Amino acid sequence: MITLYDLPISSYGCKIRVLMTHKKINWKSVPPPDGYGSLAYCKIVPAGTIPAIEHNGFLLADSEAIAEYLDEIIVSPPMLPDDPQD
């Protein structure tokens, strides 16, 4: 299961929620402890930003990087074109 650190008002988090729902990924959303940027959250995600995911001990922040990672590990249905230049 993938843990998504996110807040409902985050548009970047929304992008990841839509992607994971579309790909039928098993995930749970949790708010950053004490809010994003907090010391408690920075112990988990050093940048203190949302969204971030934790997957099998691997931590990744930045919605663009998360989207690419998820598209690489769950290939169907694809979310990116075969050739980004198209």
C-alpha positions as CSV (number, residue, x, y, z in Angstrom):
1,M,0.0,0.0,0.0
2,I,1.2,3.5,-0.8
3,T,0.9,6.2,1.9
4,L,0.1,9.7,0.4
5,Y,0.9,12.6,2.6
6,D,-1.6,15.2,1.5
7,L,-4.3,17.7,2.4
8,P,-7.7,17.8,0.6
9,I,-7.1,21.5,-0.5
10,S,-3.8,20.6,-2.3
11,S,-4.2,20.8,-6.1
12,Y,-0.8,19.0,-6.5
13,G,-2.1,16.3,-4.1
14,C,-5.3,16.1,-6.2
15,K,-3.3,15.3,-9.3
16,I,-1.8,12.3,-7.4
17,R,-5.1,11.2,-6.0
18,V,-6.6,11.2,-9.5
19,L,-3.7,9.3,-10.9
20,M,-3.8,6.6,-8.2
21,T,-7.5,6.2,-8.5
22,H,-7.3,5.9,-12.3
23,K,-4.6,3.3,-12.0
24,K,-6.5,1.5,-9.2
25,I,-3.6,1.7,-6.9
26,N,-4.1,0.6,-3.2
27,W,-3.3,3.8,-1.2
28,K,-4.3,5.7,1.8
29,S,-4.1,9.5,2.4
30,V,-2.8,10.9,5.6
31,P,-2.3,14.5,6.6
32,P,1.2,15.6,7.5
33,P,1.6,15.4,11.3
34,D,1.3,18.9,12.8
35,G,0.8,20.3,9.3
36,Y,3.1,20.6,6.3
37,G,6.4,22.3,7.1
38,S,6.2,21.2,10.7
39,L,9.1,19.7,12.6
40,A,7.2,16.4,13.0
41,Y,6.5,16.2,9.3
42,C,10.0,17.2,8.3
43,K,11.3,14.2,10.2
44,I,9.3,12.1,7.6
45,V,9.7,14.3,4.6
46,P,12.7,16.5,5.0
47,A,11.5,19.2,2.5
48,G,8.2,19.4,4.5
49,T,6.2,19.7,1.3
50,I,3.0,18.0,0.1
51,P,2.3,15.8,-1.6
52,A,4.8,13.0,-0.8
53,I,4.4,9.3,-0.9
54,E,5.9,6.4,1.0
55,H,6.1,3.1,-0.9
56,N,7.8,0.0,0.6
57,G,10.2,2.3,2.6
58,F,10.9,4.6,-0.4
59,L,10.0,8.2,0.1
60,L,9.3,10.6,-2.7
61,A,8.1,14.2,-2.8
62,D,7.1,16.5,-5.7
63,S,3.9,15.8,-7.6
64,E,5.7,15.5,-11.0
65,A,8.3,13.1,-9.7
66,I,5.6,11.1,-7.9
67,A,3.4,10.9,-11.1
68,E,6.4,9.7,-13.2
69,Y,7.3,7.1,-10.5
70,L,3.8,5.7,-10.3
71,D,3.6,5.6,-14.1
72,E,6.8,3.5,-14.2
73,I,5.8,1.0,-11.4
74,I,2.2,0.6,-12.5
75,V,2.4,0.6,-16.3
76,S,-1.3,0.1,-17.1
77,P,-3.1,2.2,-17.9
78,P,-0.3,4.6,-18.9
79,M,-0.6,8.2,-18.0
80,L,2.3,9.6,-20.1
81,P,2.9,9.3,-23.8
82,D,5.5,6.9,-25.1
83,D,7.5,9.8,-26.5
84,P,7.2,13.1,-24.5
85,Q,8.1,15.0,-27.7
86,D,4.8,13.9,-29.4
